[in-house]
Amino acid sequence: MENRVERENAYTRIIMIDQSSQVLGKVTEAYTKKYFIEEKLMGLWNLITNVQNTFATIVQQAAVSKSCNQ
């Protein structure tokens, strides 16, 4: 009887370790995807903002140069 309890205890530990490893892997993968996606989106947002600011500057300078030529 004691031997059976020890085997079942060992089996339970194996299952718990396996399940923990699977959960840890899934959580790590989800976090990694979230982190990199957010990083890529922030990089894209910064690029869009820079392009927008550049165009705004060009439009402002064009309006000033056009009015000076008249």
PDB file of N, CA, C and O in Angstrom, chain B, residues numbered from 101:
ATOM      1  N   MET B 101       0.826  -1.199   0.000  1.00  0.00           N
ATOM      2  CA  MET B 101       0.000   0.000   0.000  1.00  0.00           C
ATOM      3  C   MET B 101       0.869   1.261   0.000  1.00  0.00           C
ATOM      4  O   MET B 101       0.614   2.201  -0.753  1.00  0.00           O
ATOM      5  N   GLU B 102       1.881   1.267   0.840  1.00  0.00           N
ATOM      6  CA  GLU B 102       2.763   2.435   0.926  1.00  0.00           C
ATOM      7  C   GLU B 102       3.497   2.661  -0.398  1.00  0.00           C
ATOM      8  O   GLU B 102       3.701   3.801  -0.815  1.00  0.00           O
ATOM      9  N   ASN B 103       3.890   1.573  -1.050  1.00  0.00           N
ATOM     10  CA  ASN B 103       4.572   1.656  -2.340  1.00  0.00           C
ATOM     11  C   ASN B 103       3.658   2.270  -3.400  1.00  0.00           C
ATOM     12  O   ASN B 103       4.100   3.064  -4.230  1.00  0.00           O
ATOM     13  N   ARG B 104       2.389   1.895  -3.362  1.00  0.00           N
ATOM     14  CA  ARG B 104       1.431   2.455  -4.326  1.00  0.00           C
ATOM     15  C   ARG B 104       1.258   3.948  -4.112  1.00  0.00           C
ATOM     16  O   ARG B 104       1.196   4.707  -5.080  1.00  0.00           O
ATOM     17  N   VAL B 105       1.178   4.383  -2.858  1.00  0.00           N
ATOM     18  CA  VAL B 105       1.030   5.804  -2.538  1.00  0.00           C
ATOM     19  C   VAL B 105       2.254   6.575  -3.037  1.00  0.00           C
ATOM     20  O   VAL B 105       2.115   7.667  -3.589  1.00  0.00           O
ATOM     21  N   GLU B 106       3.424   6.025  -2.850  1.00  0.00           N
ATOM     22  CA  GLU B 106       4.650   6.675  -3.322  1.00  0.00           C
ATOM     23  C   GLU B 106       4.667   6.790  -4.847  1.00  0.00           C
ATOM     24  O   GLU B 106       5.049   7.827  -5.389  1.00  0.00           O
ATOM     25  N   ARG B 107       4.248   5.716  -5.543  1.00  0.00           N
ATOM     26  CA  ARG B 107       4.197   5.759  -7.010  1.00  0.00           C
ATOM     27  C   ARG B 107       3.189   6.811  -7.492  1.00  0.00           C
ATOM     28  O   ARG B 107       3.472   7.575  -8.416  1.00  0.00           O
ATOM     29  N   GLU B 108       2.025   6.841  -6.863  1.00  0.00           N
ATOM     30  CA  GLU B 108       1.014   7.822  -7.257  1.00  0.00           C
ATOM     31  C   GLU B 108       1.466   9.241  -6.940  1.00  0.00           C
ATOM     32  O   GLU B 108       1.184  10.175  -7.692  1.00  0.00           O
ATOM     33  N   ASN B 109       2.160   9.393  -5.835  1.00  0.00           N
ATOM     34  CA  ASN B 109       2.709  10.700  -5.482  1.00  0.00           C
ATOM     35  C   ASN B 109       3.740  11.135  -6.522  1.00  0.00           C
ATOM     36  O   ASN B 109       3.738  12.288  -6.955  1.00  0.00           O
ATOM     37  N   ALA B 110       4.608  10.230  -6.917  1.00  0.00           N
ATOM     38  CA  ALA B 110       5.611  10.540  -7.937  1.00  0.00           C
ATOM     39  C   ALA B 110       4.934  10.856  -9.267  1.00  0.00           C
ATOM     40  O   ALA B 110       5.333  11.795  -9.957  1.00  0.00           O
ATOM     41  N   TYR B 111       3.917  10.083  -9.630  1.00  0.00           N
ATOM     42  CA  TYR B 111       3.173  10.318 -10.872  1.00  0.00           C
ATOM     43  C   TYR B 111       2.495  11.693 -10.842  1.00  0.00           C
ATOM     44  O   TYR B 111       2.508  12.424 -11.833  1.00  0.00           O
ATOM     45  N   THR B 112       1.907  12.031  -9.697  1.00  0.00           N
ATOM     46  CA  THR B 112       1.255  13.339  -9.543  1.00  0.00           C
ATOM     47  C   THR B 112       2.271  14.466  -9.706  1.00  0.00           C
ATOM     48  O   THR B 112       1.985  15.468 -10.360  1.00  0.00           O
ATOM     49  N   ARG B 113       3.446  14.308  -9.120  1.00  0.00           N
ATOM     50  CA  ARG B 113       4.491  15.326  -9.283  1.00  0.00           C
ATOM     51  C   ARG B 113       4.906  15.480 -10.736  1.00  0.00           C
ATOM     52  O   ARG B 113       5.102  16.596 -11.217  1.00  0.00           O
ATOM     53  N   ILE B 114       5.041  14.359 -11.436  1.00  0.00           N
ATOM     54  CA  ILE B 114       5.409  14.409 -12.860  1.00  0.00           C
ATOM     55  C   ILE B 114       4.355  15.174 -13.656  1.00  0.00           C
ATOM     56  O   ILE B 114       4.684  16.008 -14.500  1.00  0.00           O
ATOM     57  N   ILE B 115       3.095  14.882 -13.381  1.00  0.00           N
ATOM     58  CA  ILE B 115       2.013  15.576 -14.095  1.00  0.00           C
ATOM     59  C   ILE B 115       2.030  17.067 -13.778  1.00  0.00           C
ATOM     60  O   ILE B 115       1.875  17.894 -14.677  1.00  0.00           O
ATOM     61  N   MET B 116       2.219  17.416 -12.504  1.00  0.00           N
ATOM     62  CA  MET B 116       2.245  18.827 -12.109  1.00  0.00           C
ATOM     63  C   MET B 116       3.401  19.565 -12.778  1.00  0.00           C
ATOM     64  O   MET B 116       3.234  20.689 -13.253  1.00  0.00           O
ATOM     65  N   ILE B 117       4.559  18.939 -12.814  1.00  0.00           N
ATOM     66  CA  ILE B 117       5.716  19.560 -13.451  1.00  0.00           C
ATOM     67  C   ILE B 117       5.477  19.739 -14.944  1.00  0.00           C
ATOM     68  O   ILE B 117       5.793  20.789 -15.504  1.00  0.00           O
ATOM     69  N   ASP B 118       4.921  18.723 -15.587  1.00  0.00           N
ATOM     70  CA  ASP B 118       4.634  18.804 -17.014  1.00  0.00           C
ATOM     71  C   ASP B 118       3.622  19.905 -17.306  1.00  0.00           C
ATOM     72  O   ASP B 118       3.813  20.697 -18.229  1.00  0.00           O
ATOM     73  N   GLN B 119       2.561  19.958 -16.532  1.00  0.00           N
ATOM     74  CA  GLN B 119       1.534  20.980 -16.742  1.00  0.00           C
ATOM     75  C   GLN B 119       2.107  22.376 -16.480  1.00  0.00           C
ATOM     76  O   GLN B 119       1.802  23.314 -17.216  1.00  0.00           O
ATOM     77  N   SER B 120       2.914  22.517 -15.461  1.00  0.00           N
ATOM     78  CA  SER B 120       3.551  23.801 -15.153  1.00  0.00           C
ATOM     79  C   SER B 120       4.448  24.248 -16.301  1.00  0.00           C
ATOM     80  O   SER B 120       4.452  25.420 -16.677  1.00  0.00           O
ATOM     81  N   SER B 121       5.203  23.310 -16.850  1.00  0.00           N
ATOM     82  CA  SER B 121       6.084  23.639 -17.968  1.00  0.00           C
ATOM     83  C   SER B 121       5.284  24.095 -19.185  1.00  0.00           C
ATOM     84  O   SER B 121       5.669  25.044 -19.869  1.00  0.00           O
ATOM     85  N   GLN B 122       4.173  23.419 -19.450  1.00  0.00           N
ATOM     86  CA  GLN B 122       3.329  23.815 -20.584  1.00  0.00           C
ATOM     87  C   GLN B 122       2.742  25.200 -20.379  1.00  0.00           C
ATOM     88  O   GLN B 122       2.744  26.019 -21.298  1.00  0.00           O
ATOM     89  N   VAL B 123       2.241  25.467 -19.179  1.00  0.00           N
ATOM     90  CA  VAL B 123       1.660  26.780 -18.887  1.00  0.00           C
ATOM     91  C   VAL B 123       2.734  27.862 -18.979  1.00  0.00           C
ATOM     92  O   VAL B 123       2.498  28.923 -19.557  1.00  0.00           O
ATOM     93  N   LEU B 124       3.899  27.601 -18.418  1.00  0.00           N
ATOM     94  CA  LEU B 124       4.990  28.569 -18.478  1.00  0.00           C
ATOM     95  C   LEU B 124       5.375  28.863 -19.926  1.00  0.00           C
ATOM     96  O   LEU B 124       5.610  30.016 -20.290  1.00  0.00           O
ATOM     97  N   GLY B 125       5.439  27.822 -20.746  1.00  0.00           N
ATOM     98  CA  GLY B 125       5.765  28.012 -22.159  1.00  0.00           C
ATOM     99  C   GLY B 125       4.732  28.863 -22.870  1.00  0.00           C
ATOM    100  O   GLY B 125       5.087  29.753 -23.644  1.00  0.00           O
ATOM    101  N   LYS B 126       3.466  28.603 -22.618  1.00  0.00           N
ATOM    102  CA  LYS B 126       2.396  29.381 -23.256  1.00  0.00           C
ATOM    103  C   LYS B 126       2.407  30.835 -22.798  1.00  0.00           C
ATOM    104  O   LYS B 126       2.240  31.749 -23.605  1.00  0.00           O
ATOM    105  N   VAL B 127       2.604  31.040 -21.501  1.00  0.00           N
ATOM    106  CA  VAL B 127       2.636  32.404 -20.965  1.00  0.00           C
ATOM    107  C   VAL B 127       3.838  33.161 -21.519  1.00  0.00           C
ATOM    108  O   VAL B 127       3.719  34.327 -21.896  1.00  0.00           O
ATOM    109  N   THR B 128       4.979  32.513 -21.568  1.00  0.00           N
ATOM    110  CA  THR B 128       6.182  33.157 -22.102  1.00  0.00           C
ATOM    111  C   THR B 128       5.998  33.508 -23.572  1.00  0.00           C
ATOM    112  O   THR B 128       6.387  34.593 -24.002  1.00  0.00           O
ATOM    113  N   GLU B 129       5.415  32.612 -24.336  1.00  0.00           N
ATOM    114  CA  GLU B 129       5.173  32.880 -25.750  1.00  0.00           C
ATOM    115  C   GLU B 129       4.199  34.047 -25.931  1.00  0.00           C
ATOM    116  O   GLU B 129       4.417  34.918 -26.773  1.00  0.00           O
ATOM    117  N   ALA B 130       3.129  34.060 -25.141  1.00  0.00           N
ATOM    118  CA  ALA B 130       2.146  35.142 -25.232  1.00  0.00           C
ATOM    119  C   ALA B 130       2.777  36.483 -24.860  1.00  0.00           C
ATOM    120  O   ALA B 130       2.541  37.492 -25.524  1.00  0.00           O
ATOM    121  N   TYR B 131       3.582  36.487 -23.794  1.00  0.00           N
ATOM    122  CA  TYR B 131       4.237  37.727 -23.371  1.00  0.00           C
ATOM    123  C   TYR B 131       5.203  38.214 -24.442  1.00  0.00           C
ATOM    124  O   TYR B 131       5.248  39.405 -24.751  1.00  0.00           O
ATOM    125  N   THR B 132       5.971  37.294 -25.003  1.00  0.00           N
ATOM    126  CA  THR B 132       6.942  37.659 -26.035  1.00  0.00           C
ATOM    127  C   THR B 132       6.242  38.243 -27.252  1.00  0.00           C
ATOM    128  O   THR B 132       6.669  39.269 -27.783  1.00  0.00           O
ATOM    129  N   LYS B 133       5.171  37.598 -27.697  1.00  0.00           N
ATOM    130  CA  LYS B 133       4.426  38.128 -28.843  1.00  0.00           C
ATOM    131  C   LYS B 133       3.871  39.509 -28.534  1.00  0.00           C
ATOM    132  O   LYS B 133       3.977  40.424 -29.351  1.00  0.00           O
ATOM    133  N   LYS B 134       3.277  39.658 -27.354  1.00  0.00           N
ATOM    134  CA  LYS B 134       2.702  40.946 -26.965  1.00  0.00           C
ATOM    135  C   LYS B 134       3.787  42.029 -26.929  1.00  0.00           C
ATOM    136  O   LYS B 134       3.589  43.131 -27.440  1.00  0.00           O
ATOM    137  N   TYR B 135       4.916  41.710 -26.329  1.00  0.00           N
ATOM    138  CA  TYR B 135       6.003  42.676 -26.205  1.00  0.00           C
ATOM    139  C   TYR B 135       6.506  43.114 -27.584  1.00  0.00           C
ATOM    140  O   TYR B 135       6.635  44.310 -27.847  1.00  0.00           O
ATOM    141  N   PHE B 136       6.787  42.160 -28.452  1.00  0.00           N
ATOM    142  CA  PHE B 136       7.327  42.515 -29.759  1.00  0.00           C
ATOM    143  C   PHE B 136       6.302  43.218 -30.633  1.00  0.00           C
ATOM    144  O   PHE B 136       6.647  44.121 -31.396  1.00  0.00           O
ATOM    145  N   ILE B 137       5.051  42.810 -30.527  1.00  0.00           N
ATOM    146  CA  ILE B 137       4.012  43.492 -31.304  1.00  0.00           C
ATOM    147  C   ILE B 137       3.885  44.937 -30.841  1.00  0.00           C
ATOM    148  O   ILE B 137       3.787  45.852 -31.660  1.00  0.00           O
ATOM    149  N   GLU B 138       3.888  45.139 -29.525  1.00  0.00           N
ATOM    150  CA  GLU B 138       3.796  46.512 -29.014  1.00  0.00           C
ATOM    151  C   GLU B 138       5.017  47.325 -29.436  1.00  0.00           C
ATOM    152  O   GLU B 138       4.894  48.493 -29.806  1.00  0.00           O
ATOM    153  N   GLU B 139       6.189  46.708 -29.380  1.00  0.00           N
ATOM    154  CA  GLU B 139       7.401  47.416 -29.799  1.00  0.00           C
ATOM    155  C   GLU B 139       7.325  47.811 -31.272  1.00  0.00           C
ATOM    156  O   GLU B 139       7.675  48.933 -31.638  1.00  0.00           O
ATOM    157  N   LYS B 140       6.870  46.887 -32.112  1.00  0.00           N
ATOM    158  CA  LYS B 140       6.761  47.167 -33.547  1.00  0.00           C
ATOM    159  C   LYS B 140       5.721  48.252 -33.792  1.00  0.00           C
ATOM    160  O   LYS B 140       5.935  49.145 -34.611  1.00  0.00           O
ATOM    161  N   LEU B 141       4.600  48.177 -33.086  1.00  0.00           N
ATOM    162  CA  LEU B 141       3.554  49.194 -33.264  1.00  0.00           C
ATOM    163  C   LEU B 141       4.033  50.569 -32.792  1.00  0.00           C
ATOM    164  O   LEU B 141       3.729  51.585 -33.417  1.00  0.00           O
ATOM    165  N   MET B 142       4.772  50.593 -31.700  1.00  0.00           N
ATOM    166  CA  MET B 142       5.302  51.877 -31.221  1.00  0.00           C
ATOM    167  C   MET B 142       6.313  52.439 -32.214  1.00  0.00           C
ATOM    168  O   MET B 142       6.346  53.647 -32.448  1.00  0.00           O
ATOM    169  N   GLY B 143       7.126  51.585 -32.791  1.00  0.00           N
ATOM    170  CA  GLY B 143       8.079  52.034 -33.809  1.00  0.00           C
ATOM    171  C   GLY B 143       7.359  52.584 -35.026  1.00  0.00           C
ATOM    172  O   GLY B 143       7.757  53.607 -35.583  1.00  0.00           O
ATOM    173  N   LEU B 144       6.297  51.902 -35.438  1.00  0.00           N
ATOM    174  CA  LEU B 144       5.500  52.370 -36.573  1.00  0.00           C
ATOM    175  C   LEU B 144       4.822  53.689 -36.234  1.00  0.00           C
ATOM    176  O   LEU B 144       4.794  54.599 -37.063  1.00  0.00           O
ATOM    177  N   TRP B 145       4.281  53.805 -35.039  1.00  0.00           N
ATOM    178  CA  TRP B 145       3.634  55.058 -34.610  1.00  0.00           C
ATOM    179  C   TRP B 145       4.637  56.208 -34.636  1.00  0.00           C
ATOM    180  O   TRP B 145       4.311  57.303 -35.094  1.00  0.00           O
ATOM    181  N   ASN B 146       5.838  55.973 -34.154  1.00  0.00           N
ATOM    182  CA  ASN B 146       6.876  57.016 -34.170  1.00  0.00           C
ATOM    183  C   ASN B 146       7.224  57.411 -35.601  1.00  0.00           C
ATOM    184  O   ASN B 146       7.402  58.595 -35.888  1.00  0.00           O
ATOM    185  N   LEU B 147       7.321  56.442 -36.496  1.00  0.00           N
ATOM    186  CA  LEU B 147       7.606  56.728 -37.897  1.00  0.00           C
ATOM    187  C   LEU B 147       6.488  57.559 -38.519  1.00  0.00           C
ATOM    188  O   LEU B 147       6.753  58.544 -39.208  1.00  0.00           O
ATOM    189  N   ILE B 148       5.249  57.166 -38.279  1.00  0.00           N
ATOM    190  CA  ILE B 148       4.107  57.920 -38.814  1.00  0.00           C
ATOM    191  C   ILE B 148       4.104  59.338 -38.271  1.00  0.00           C
ATOM    192  O   ILE B 148       3.858  60.285 -39.018  1.00  0.00           O
ATOM    193  N   THR B 149       4.371  59.499 -36.992  1.00  0.00           N
ATOM    194  CA  THR B 149       4.412  60.833 -36.380  1.00  0.00           C
ATOM    195  C   THR B 149       5.516  61.681 -36.996  1.00  0.00           C
ATOM    196  O   THR B 149       5.317  62.865 -37.264  1.00  0.00           O
ATOM    197  N   ASN B 150       6.674  61.079 -37.219  1.00  0.00           N
ATOM    198  CA  ASN B 150       7.782  61.822 -37.836  1.00  0.00           C
ATOM    199  C   ASN B 150       7.441  62.258 -39.258  1.00  0.00           C
ATOM    200  O   ASN B 150       7.737  63.388 -39.647  1.00  0.00           O
ATOM    201  N   VAL B 151       6.823  61.373 -40.034  1.00  0.00           N
ATOM    202  CA  VAL B 151       6.426  61.711 -41.403  1.00  0.00           C
ATOM    203  C   VAL B 151       5.388  62.820 -41.382  1.00  0.00           C
ATOM    204  O   VAL B 151       5.463  63.765 -42.167  1.00  0.00           O
ATOM    205  N   GLN B 152       4.418  62.703 -40.482  1.00  0.00           N
ATOM    206  CA  GLN B 152       3.380  63.734 -40.363  1.00  0.00           C
ATOM    207  C   GLN B 152       4.000  65.084 -40.008  1.00  0.00           C
ATOM    208  O   GLN B 152       3.644  66.104 -40.598  1.00  0.00           O
ATOM    209  N   ASN B 153       4.906  65.095 -39.065  1.00  0.00           N
ATOM    210  CA  ASN B 153       5.563  66.349 -38.667  1.00  0.00           C
ATOM    211  C   ASN B 153       6.387  66.925 -39.816  1.00  0.00           C
ATOM    212  O   ASN B 153       6.423  68.140 -40.010  1.00  0.00           O
ATOM    213  N   THR B 154       7.042  66.062 -40.567  1.00  0.00           N
ATOM    214  CA  THR B 154       7.832  66.521 -41.712  1.00  0.00           C
ATOM    215  C   THR B 154       6.934  67.170 -42.758  1.00  0.00           C
ATOM    216  O   THR B 154       7.249  68.246 -43.265  1.00  0.00           O
ATOM    217  N   PHE B 155       5.811  66.518 -43.086  1.00  0.00           N
ATOM    218  CA  PHE B 155       4.886  67.092 -44.054  1.00  0.00           C
ATOM    219  C   PHE B 155       4.292  68.406 -43.550  1.00  0.00           C
ATOM    220  O   PHE B 155       4.118  69.349 -44.321  1.00  0.00           O
ATOM    221  N   ALA B 156       3.986  68.465 -42.267  1.00  0.00           N
ATOM    222  CA  ALA B 156       3.447  69.706 -41.706  1.00  0.00           C
ATOM    223  C   ALA B 156       4.463  70.840 -41.834  1.00  0.00           C
ATOM    224  O   ALA B 156       4.098  71.973 -42.151  1.00  0.00           O
ATOM    225  N   THR B 157       5.722  70.537 -41.589  1.00  0.00           N
ATOM    226  CA  THR B 157       6.784  71.540 -41.715  1.00  0.00           C
ATOM    227  C   THR B 157       6.931  71.994 -43.164  1.00  0.00           C
ATOM    228  O   THR B 157       7.081  73.185 -43.435  1.00  0.00           O
ATOM    229  N   ILE B 158       6.889  71.039 -44.095  1.00  0.00           N
ATOM    230  CA  ILE B 158       7.011  71.372 -45.520  1.00  0.00           C
ATOM    231  C   ILE B 158       5.860  72.271 -45.953  1.00  0.00           C
ATOM    232  O   ILE B 158       6.070  73.253 -46.664  1.00  0.00           O
ATOM    233  N   VAL B 159       4.643  71.937 -45.527  1.00  0.00           N
ATOM    234  CA  VAL B 159       3.472  72.742 -45.898  1.00  0.00           C
ATOM    235  C   VAL B 159       3.590  74.144 -45.323  1.00  0.00           C
ATOM    236  O   VAL B 159       3.274  75.116 -46.008  1.00  0.00           O
ATOM    237  N   GLN B 160       4.032  74.267 -44.099  1.00  0.00           N
ATOM    238  CA  GLN B 160       4.193  75.582 -43.475  1.00  0.00           C
ATOM    239  C   GLN B 160       5.254  76.402 -44.210  1.00  0.00           C
ATOM    240  O   GLN B 160       5.061  77.592 -44.457  1.00  0.00           O
ATOM    241  N   GLN B 161       6.357  75.774 -44.553  1.00  0.00           N
ATOM    242  CA  GLN B 161       7.423  76.491 -45.242  1.00  0.00           C
ATOM    243  C   GLN B 161       7.004  76.849 -46.659  1.00  0.00           C
ATOM    244  O   GLN B 161       7.368  77.915 -47.154  1.00  0.00           O
ATOM    245  N   ALA B 162       6.253  75.989 -47.315  1.00  0.00           N
ATOM    246  CA  ALA B 162       5.796  76.281 -48.670  1.00  0.00           C
ATOM    247  C   ALA B 162       4.859  77.471 -48.667  1.00  0.00           C
ATOM    248  O   ALA B 162       4.928  78.321 -49.555  1.00  0.00           O
ATOM    249  N   ALA B 163       3.987  77.538 -47.680  1.00  0.00           N
ATOM    250  CA  ALA B 163       3.050  78.668 -47.607  1.00  0.00           C
ATOM    251  C   ALA B 163       3.803  79.973 -47.376  1.00  0.00           C
ATOM    252  O   ALA B 163       3.448  80.995 -47.963  1.00  0.00           O
ATOM    253  N   VAL B 164       4.812  79.960 -46.552  1.00  0.00           N
ATOM    254  CA  VAL B 164       5.589  81.159 -46.281  1.00  0.00           C
ATOM    255  C   VAL B 164       6.382  81.575 -47.521  1.00  0.00           C
ATOM    256  O   VAL B 164       6.404  82.757 -47.864  1.00  0.00           O
ATOM    257  N   SER B 165       7.027  80.636 -48.193  1.00  0.00           N
ATOM    258  CA  SER B 165       7.833  80.981 -49.360  1.00  0.00           C
ATOM    259  C   SER B 165       6.941  81.471 -50.509  1.00  0.00           C
ATOM    260  O   SER B 165       7.352  82.341 -51.277  1.00  0.00           O
ATOM    261  N   LYS B 166       5.749  80.934 -50.632  1.00  0.00           N
ATOM    262  CA  LYS B 166       4.835  81.361 -51.687  1.00  0.00           C
ATOM    263  C   LYS B 166       4.379  82.803 -51.445  1.00  0.00           C
ATOM    264  O   LYS B 166       4.298  83.597 -52.382  1.00  0.00           O
ATOM    265  N   SER B 167       4.083  83.134 -50.194  1.00  0.00           N
ATOM    266  CA  SER B 167       3.621  84.493 -49.888  1.00  0.00           C
ATOM    267  C   SER B 167       4.767  85.493 -50.000  1.00  0.00           C
ATOM    268  O   SER B 167       4.511  86.660 -50.296  1.00  0.00           O
ATOM    269  N   CYS B 168       5.993  85.099 -49.783  1.00  0.00           N
ATOM    270  CA  CYS B 168       7.142  86.015 -49.902  1.00  0.00           C
ATOM    271  C   CYS B 168       7.440  86.327 -51.364  1.00  0.00           C
ATOM    272  O   CYS B 168       7.945  87.408 -51.668  1.00  0.00           O
ATOM    273  N   ASN B 169       7.142  85.409 -52.268  1.00  0.00           N
ATOM    274  CA  ASN B 169       7.438  85.607 -53.680  1.00  0.00           C
ATOM    275  C   ASN B 169       6.431  86.532 -54.364  1.00  0.00           C
ATOM    276  O   ASN B 169       6.707  87.041 -55.451  1.00  0.00           O
ATOM    277  N   GLN B 170       5.303  86.750 -53.767  1.00  0.00           N
ATOM    278  CA  GLN B 170       4.284  87.555 -54.418  1.00  0.00           C
ATOM    279  C   GLN B 170       4.452  89.007 -54.172  1.00  0.00           C
ATOM    280  O   GLN B 170       3.660  89.812 -54.662  1.00  0.00           O
TER     281      GLN B 170
END
